[in-house]
Amino acid sequence: MLNDALFYESYEIIEGEKIMSPSPDAFHNRTLFRLGIIIGQYTIENNCGYVFTDNLDVHLPDGNLFRPDLVVVKSDNEKIIHWDGTIYGVPDMVVEVLSRATRRKDLTIKKDIYESNGVKEYWIIDPWAKAVDVYILREGKFELEGEYFKYSATAWRELSDEEKAAVKSEIKVGIFEDCVVKVADIFSWGYEE
């Protein structure tokens, strides 16, 4: 028997407009899978929250409906989770993995909407550049906490010693006290370049 959900449209509602969501590609999926495992394992071991990936409807208080790539809800905020498969309220952390179709919205409109609704932490991941921008909400505004990159062996060799010393190889998940994600683990494909 076929699952009826296979026939439902995948869309978001952004500022009152219904926007179709494209299917993610392999880079998107692999990146999201790796990050979901890392943060998910932390939440399980510490019994401190929930991690959801792709196709989860998040109904924000301002009326926007998003399907973020990854959503983290801390245990003390779990009342927003409706176990019918939706969230009504503001997640603690949201991650969007850029695609060619969603890049502009993720970097502008969606970022602004997450900020105005009070999402505490917003990560934007570029799987082609192997880069992560981390924004933390402070006094109602997102501040860029850091920019993180996974360098290829060739690119690493081209950096000066000073540039290498400035490279941040781990990302602290701001909503948790001691959760750290290695940048290389997000973008690992099981082999080295």
N, C-alpha and C positions, 0 to 999 in steps of 0.2 A: 504494500500500500504506500502510495506517495505521500509525503508530508506536505500538507497544505501550505506551510510556511515557505516552501520553495517557490510559490507563485505570487507571494506578496512583493510589492514594490519596496525597494530600498531607497529611502529618501530622508531628508532633514527639512525642518522648517526654520528658515533664517529670516528674521525680521518680516514674518508673515508670508514669505514666498516659499513654495514647495520646490526643493532642489533635489534632483536625482543623485544618488550616491553611486559612483562607479565601483566596480569590483577591484579589490586590491591586487597588485602583482606579487610575484615571488619575493622580491626584495622587501616589500612592505610586510608581507606575512612573516617572513623569517625574522626580521627585526622585531616585530611585535611579539612574536612567539618567545624569543629569547628574553626580552624585557619582562614579559608577563610571568615567565618562570622565575626569574630572579626576585622580583618584588612579591610575587605570589608566595614563593617559598618563605620569604621573610614574614609575611602576614600569617602564614600557617604556623610557623615555629614560634611566633610571639603572640598568637591569638589576638591580633590587633586590628584586623580589617579584612576587606574583600577586594579582589582584583577581577575586573571584567574586561573582556576584549571584544572588539567588533560586534556590530549589530545589536547593541543594547540601546534601547531608546532612553535618552536622558531628557526629561521635561524640566526645563529651567523655570524659575519663578517668573521670569519676564515673558513667558509664552513661547520662547524658542525651543525647538526640538532638535537635539543633536544626537548623532551616533558616533561618539568619540572612538578612536582606535583603542585606547586603554583608559579605564576608569578605576580609580582607587577610592574606596569609601572606608574611613576609619570606623572602628567598632562603635565609638561614641556618637557616630552620625548614621548608624545603620537604619534608623527609622525612615530614611528616604528611599530605602530599597523595598520595592514591592515584588514579592516573589513570583509574580506573574510574568517577570521578565523586563520590568521597567524601573526607572528611577524617577522619582518626583522630588526634586530639590537640587541642592548644590553638592556635587562630589567634592572631596577634599583635593584630589589630584586628577588631572586630565592630561593625556598624551595624544598628540596627533602626529602621524607619520605622513610626511609630505608625499604627494603624488603630483604628476603634471596637471591633473584635472583639479586638484583641491588646494594646491600650493598657495595661491593668492588669498583665498578665503581663510585658510589656516593661519596665515601670517598677519592678517588684518582684521576682518570682520569677526571671525570666530574668537580670536584672541581678545578683542575688545569686549565681546559679549561674555566670555568667561570671566574677564576682569570685573565687569559691571555687576555680575551675579555673585561674585565673591569666591570663586574657585581659588583655593590657597596656593596651588602650584600647577604650573602649565609647562609641559615639555613639548618642544617641536623638534622632531627628528627628521633629518634629511638622509635617507638611506644611500643616495648616490654619493654625496660628499662625506658620508660617514661622520655626521656632525649632529650634535644635540645642543639646543639652546634651552636653558632652564630659567623660567620666570617664577618669582616668588611674589605673592601679594603682600604689600606693605602699605598700610594706611589707605587702602582702597585702590591702589595702583600696582600694576605689575612692574617689577624691577628685574632687569636681566641679572641673574645671579652668576651665570657663567656660560661660556661657550666651550664645548668639548669636542675633540676630533680624534678619530682613529687614523693614524698616519700609516701609509704603506711603508714598507722597508725602504724603498727608494726615496720617498718624500722625507722620511726620518733622517736619512743620511745627508740630505741637503740642508737640514736645519743647522743653525749655528749652535754652539754650546749654550749660549744665553737663551735662544729660542727653545731648546730642549728643556732647559731648567724651568721655563714658564708653562710648559705643557701640563695640563691637568688630566690625569688618567683615570680618576675616579669621581663619580658624582654622588654627593650626599643627597638622599631623598629628604627634602626639608620637612615633610609632614610627619616623619618618624625620627625618633631620637638617634638611632644608630644604624640605619639602613644605608648601605653604600653600594653603588653599582659601578663596576669597572666598564669603562667605555669600550674596551676591546671585546668584552663579553656580549655587548649589545649587537655588535656587527660581525661576530665570528660566524664563519660558515663551515667550521670544522677543518679548515686548512689555513695555512698562512700564505701570504703573498710572497 
